[in-house]
């Protein structure tokens, strides 16, 4: 310990004493000499207050507000309490720091040892009384954390999820985000900063298909680490997946003219659909064409099917929700034998068969459920019973109905039993050419062949040109369009009777039926596989229009 003299104050007092002595000598010692000049000293300043201390590694930092009329400050510090300026006459008592200024750093202290200190204010008038005594204990500082590593990114819809290996001595992690076209490694121009106390961290509200650049740092009370390596990712639209096929599917005979069909029910499924026939080649797409084929829509387990006969039954099931329709389950089979009774059974009254609604009397109904149809249009028994009549561009019945399209083209065909008249796709480069596709609903980026931008404008143009002499064409419903499917056709032939519908191709064809769970989608038929499904309305597909002719042709 040592004592330090206030040199500046000592020099000021000596200078004033010399001036007074010179004046006294120049005037002599006579009785008539003027009195010595009186120097008025300033008032002693107030002691410092509101002193703030911060302990560091082998040091302490002091700050305090300025005191009016104080020229400097003295700091007294020692390792025992009860500090007073008088005790520092003996250097062993402690350390005095003269001319201290705020902030003031006291260095070379011993970590873990408590120090006591006071402050005084000083001017020419003297030194103030001591401030309130304070204590401080220097500590070993926590090192700056290391840079986060092993950062991974998982892109979601409008969000990015970051994971990283957490570092020791970290209070928080800083996540810096930028999205210029070519982000520099140091992330200059950063536009966002996020903080997280742990991994993982989700950054939300981002734009899909836009590239974002990320870097991380770790921070504690001592400081912030270097930035990590810059990584990038692009949020992406969530892929909508259709539900899985139902499981634990079973069927049992009740031996009372009924069977029970059962399966596990899941809360995320909105509808289950059963398909039944006497043909082992059953599927949800071909049941209409099979013996005894029928569909049971929106059923719940366990489902009891009454009125079964002594026949072989084949059953499949699918599930449906807002994301789509599942694949079919495996096919269940059940062979039913005749029921033997002990006495004659009174015959049940014969009930009239309900009339099948003629769906051709009105335009397609939105959200129309698929139902079995009464007539399979493409069924052809023999050449003498041809189901369609070929029509020319003006609607005339063509001679030579058996001629091929290459030898005698036709624009339409008319089904003899239903009276449905169908457009036949062309190869002439016009707007009806098979090579042109149209969306159900156009967007700003839609192509517009022949200035036709959607399937509704296509129908208007068909009517304006009076295809086959008619102007009442419309879009078919999904049920009407699926009636053209011919599952007997084998690839590479499309699933349609090409003897009457040439130029079909393995293409998708829009129907006029909206998807019942979401009107942003509409139903279509895929004539390559016979698949009936739905798609977003802005996608382009082929179109085949139809009309109803109430007059039935006889040959």
N, C-alpha and C positions, 0 to 999 in steps of 0.2 A: 504494500500500500504506500501511497505517496501523496504529498500536498502540492498543489499547483497555485502560484500567485496570480492574481488578476492584474496582468501587466498593463493593459490599456487604461484601467481606472487609476493605477499608480502614476502613470505618466501624466494624466490629466491633472491630478492633484499637485504634482511637482511643478508643472507649468504655471499653475495659478499661484503657487507660493513664490516662484521666481519673479513673476510680474509684480506682486505686492512688495517684495524686497527692493526691487529697482525703483519703484515709485518713492519708497521711503528714503532711500539714499539720495536721490536727486533733489529732494526738498530740504534735506538737512535735518538737524535735530532741534531747530529753534522752536520756541514756543508758538511761533506764528505759522508753523507748518500745517498744511491741510490734513485732515483726517485720511486714513487709508481707504482705498476703494473697497466697498462691500460687494462681494459676488453672491448673488442669490441662487441657491441650488434648487433643482426641481424636486418635487415631492417623490418620495420612495414609491415605486409601483406596487400594484397588488400582486399577490402570488398567483401562479398559473392554476387553472382549474379545468375540469372536463378533459382530463388527460386520458388518452386511449393507449393501451399497450397490446402488442401482438407478439406472442412468443414464436421463435423460429428455431432453426438448427444452430445451436451455439450462439444465438443472438437474440436481441429484443428490439422491437421497433416502437418508438413513442411518438405520438402526435398530440398537439394541443392548440387551442385558439390563441391568437395574438393578444397580448395585453397592451392596452394603451400606455404610452410614455415609457415602455420598457425598451432598453437598447439591446439587451442580451439576456440569456437565461443560464443559470447554473444547475447542473444535475449532480445529485449526490446519491451514490449507490453502494450498498454493502450487503453482506449475507446475514446480518442480524436485524431484527426489527428495532423500531425506536430511532430512526435516522434523524440527526439534527446537524446543521452546518457547523456548529462549534466543535463537534467531535472530530472533524476532518483536519484539525490542526496537527493531529498525529497521523502520518500517512498510513500507519497500520490499521486505522479505523475504517478505511474505505477508499473509494475513488471519487474525485470531483471532476466533472466535465464542464469546463468554462465555454462561454459563447456557443452554447448548444442552440440549435435551430430545429423547428418542426418541419418535416419529420426527422427524428434523430435515431440513428442505428447504434446500438451498443454491441460491440463484437467481442469475440474471444471469451464468451461465457461458458460455463460448464453445464452440459445438459443434465437435467434432472435435479439441479440445485436451485433452491429458491433464493431470489434476490429481492431486496427492499430498497425503495428509492423515493426521493422527494425532488421537487423542482422549486427554484426561486427565480424571481424577476430582478433585473439589475439595470440601473441608470446612474447618472452622476450624483443623484441624491442618495444612493445607497442600494442595499440589497433587501428585497422584500422578505417577509416571513415565509416559512416553508409551506408548500402545498400539502394536500392530504397525502399521507404515505400510501404507496402502492407496492404490490408484490407481483413478481413474475417468475415463471419457471421455464427456461428454455427446454425444448424437446427435439428429439431426432425427427426430422421431417420424413413423410411418406414419399417414396420415389414416384416419379411420373410413371403411370402404367404403360405397358408395352402396347404396340399397335395390334388391333384385332386381326386375327388370321382365320383361314379356312371359311371364308364367307361364301355362302351359297344363296341362290335366289330361286324362288318358285313363283312363276307368273300365274295369276288368276284373272278373273274378269274384273277389270278396272282396279286392280290392286297387285302389289308385289309383296311377297313375304320373304324377309331376310333372316338368315340364321348365321351365327358365327360362334367361334370358340371364345368364351368369356375370359377376361384377363384379371389378374390379381390386383388388389388395391384400387379398384375402379368404382367411382360413385355413379357415373352415367356414361352412356355411349352416344356420341353425336353422329347422326346420319345425314350426310350431305347429298343432295339430289340436284341434278341438272339435266336438261334435255335439248342441247343444241344438236345440229346435224353431226358435228364432229367434236365431241366433248374433249377438251384437253385433259391430260392426266392429273393436273393439279386442280381440276374442277373450277377453273376461272369462270366467273359469271354464274355462280351457284344461285339458284332461285329459291330453294327450300332448305330448311334445316329442321330435323326432328331429333328428339332426345328419347332414349330408352334406358331403363335401369337393368334390363336383361334381354337375352335372346330367347325366342325370336321376336321380330317386330314387323307389323303389317303397315305398309304405306297404302292408304286407300285414296279414292277419288282421282285415279289416274285415267288416262285416255287409252283405250284399246288400240293395239297395233302401232303405238308410238314408242320409240326407244328412249329409255331413261338410263342415266348413268349414276352410279352410287359409289360412295367412299365412306368409310367409318373411321372414327377416332375414339380413344378411351380417355376419360378425364377424371381427375380427383382434385382435392384442395391444393395440391402442389402445382398442377399444370395439366396440359393436354398432350397426348401422344402425337406422333406423326400420323398422316392419313394413310389408310390402307391402300392396297391396289384397287384401281377403279374397275368396277364390273358393270355390266349393262344387261338389261332385260326389257321385254315388251309385254305389257299386259295383253291378254287375249280373251276373246269371247268364250264363254263357257260352252263346252260341247254338250249338246242335248242328247242324252242316251235313252233309248227306249227301254222299257222294263224287261226283266228276264222272264223267261217262260215259267208258268206256275209249276210248283213242285209237289211231290207226294200225291200225284194224280192217280185215282183209283175208281173202279166201277164194280158193282156187286148186284147180283140178281135177288130181288125180293120175293120171287116165286108167287107173285100175286098180279102178274101182268104189268109190273113196273120194275125199273132198275134205279139204283142210287149211284150218282156220280159225285165224287168228293175230291177235295184238294185243299191245300193250305191257303188261307186268305191272308193278304198283307195290307197294311194300312195305306201304303203309297199307291195302291191300285184302285182305279176308279171304276173299272168295268171288266167283267170276265165274259167271254163269248165261247159257247160250245158249238161244235160242228159234228154232225152225225150222218152216217150213210151206211149202206150195206156193201160198200166197195172198200177193199183194204188200201186202195191208193188215195185215201181221203187226205185233204188238206183244207186250210181255211180259204184257199184261193180257188179250189176246183170243186167244192162240194155241190155247186149248182148243176154240174154236169154229170154227177154220179147217181146211181140208183138209190132212191130213198134219201138223197142228200138234202139236208136242211140246216139252218143256223138258228141258234137260240141266243139272243143278245141280252147282255146285262143280267146275267144270272148269278146267284150266290150259292156257296156250298153249305150243306150238301143239297144237291139238286136231284129231285125225284122225277123221272121221266115215266109217265103213265102211258098205257095203250101200246106197249111193245108187243111184237109178234114173235112167232117161233122162227127167227131168222138170225143171221150173223150180224152183229152191230159193231161198227168201228167208230171211235170217238176221239176227237182231238180238242184241245182247249188253248186259248190264248188270253193274254191280259192286256189292258189298255189304260193309259193315263195321258196327261197333258203332253208328255214327251213322245208318245207314239204307241205303236202296237208291238207286242213281243213276238218272238218266234212261236211256232206251234209246239205244243208238248209232243212227246212220243205218242204214237197211236195206240189206244187201248182197244181190245177186241173182246167180245162176249157172245158166245153161241147160246141161243135160247132154244130149248126143246119145247114141244107142245105141252100144255098143262093138262094133266089127266084129272078128270072130275068124277065123282062117284055117281052123280045123277045129272040128268040134262039141265042145262043152264038156260034160263029164259033169255032170249035174245034181247039185246038192248035196242031201243028205238033208233032208227037211222036218222041221223041229223043232216040237215042240208049243209052242203059245203059253202062257206062264205065266199062271196064274189071277190075276185082279185081286183083291187083298185087299179084302174087304168092310169098309170103314171104319165101316159103320153098326152093327156088332155090339158096339161098345164106346164109352164116352164119349170126347170129344176128347182127343187126346194132347198133352201140353205140348211145346212146341218142335217141333211137327209141321212138316216141310218141305212146301211146296206141290208137289203132283204132279198130272199130268194125270188127269182123272176119266173114267170109262167112259161115262157118260150125261149129256147136257146136258138138264137137267130141263125147261127152258122151251121146248125145240124142239116145235113144233106143226105136224104135216104138213097136216092139214085138220080140219074140224069133226067128222068121223066118228072121228077118232083123237085125242081130247082127252087131254092127258097127265095132267090132274088131275081128281079128284072133289071136289066141294064138299060140306063137312060142316056140319051145324048145331051149335048150342051143346052138344048132348048126344051128338054123334058120329053122328047119323043122316044118311044120304045124302039130299040134298035133291032134291025134284022140280024139274023145270025147270032143268037144269044150265046152260042158256044165258041165264038171266035175269041182268040187271045187279044189282049190289050194292044200288043204291038201291031196287030193287023187291023184292029178296029177299036179305037179308044172310046171310053165312056166317062161321063162326068159325075154320074150319080148311080146309085142302086136303090131299089125299092123292095122292102121285105113284104112278101105276099100276105102273110097272116097278120102282122102288126100294123102295116101301113106306114112304117117308119121309112123315111127316105134319107139316105146317107150320102154325104159328100165323098167322092173318090179323089185322093190326092193326085196332083198333076206333076208333069215333068217339063213344063213349058217355060220355066223361068219367071212366071207371073207370081202374084202374091200367094196363090194356093200351092205353089211348088213345095214338094216335100223338104227341100233344103232350107226353107225359111221357118224360123221358130219365133214365138211371141210370148211375152209374159202375161200372166193374169192381170197384173197391175204394173204399169211402167214406172220407172224411176228416171232421174235426170240423165243417167248413163245408159238407158235402154237403147238398143238398136231399133230402127224403124224401117224395115224393108217396105218399099213401095209406100212410104209415109204412113204405115200402119204400126202403131206402137204398143198395142195390147190386143188381147183376144176379143174384147168387146168391139173394138174398131174393126177387127177382122170380120165379125158377124155383120156389122153394118155394111161393110164393103161387099160381102156376099149377097146381101139383100139388094143393095144398090145395083149390082150387075145382074140380078135375077138369074142366079145359077139354076140351070135346068128349068127355067121359066117361072121360078117361085121367088117370093120376097118375104117369106115367113120362116126363115131359117133361125135356129137358135143353138145354144150350147147344150150338149147332152148332159144329163145327170150322170153321176158315177155309176149308178145302177144300169142306166141305158147303155153307157159306153162299155161297161164290162160284159154286156150281152153279146158283144162282138167277139169275145175271146173264144178261141178254139184250142183247147188244151191237147187235142190229138196231134197238133202240128209239132214236128220235131226240128230242133235247131239244125241248120241255120234258118229255117223258115220261121217268120214271126208267128205269134200265137193268134192268127186270124186267117180266115179263108181267103187266100190270095187270088183264087179264081175270080172273086168278085171285088176284092179290095187290094189291087196291086199298089205298088209304090208306098207301102206302109212303113217298111224298114223296122229296125230294132229300136224304136223310138218311144219317147214319153209323150202322152197325149193328155192335155188338160181336160177336165170335166167342168161343168158349171156349179159343182157342189162344194161349198165351203166346209172346212174341217170343223166339226161341231164344238171342239174345245177351245179353239183359237182362230178367230176370223182373219188372222194374218196368213193363214195357210189355206190351201184348197186341195181337193183330191185329184189324183191323176191315175192313169193306167199305163203300165210299162208293157208294151206289146212284145218285148223280147222274152220275158219270163211269165207274163200274165199277172204281174204283181199289181195290186190295188193299194195305193198308199197316198200320202199327202206331202206337200212341199210348200215352202214359202212362196207367196204369189209373185214375187219379183223375178223369179227364175224363168227363162224362156223355154217353151216346149212347143211341140206341134199341136195343131188344132184340127178336129174333124167335126163339122157341124151337122145338124139333122133337122128334120121337120116331120110333121105328121100329115099323111094323106088319108083322109077318111074313106076315100074311094078305094076298094080293094080290087086289084087286077086279077083277072081270071087265068092268065097264062103268061 
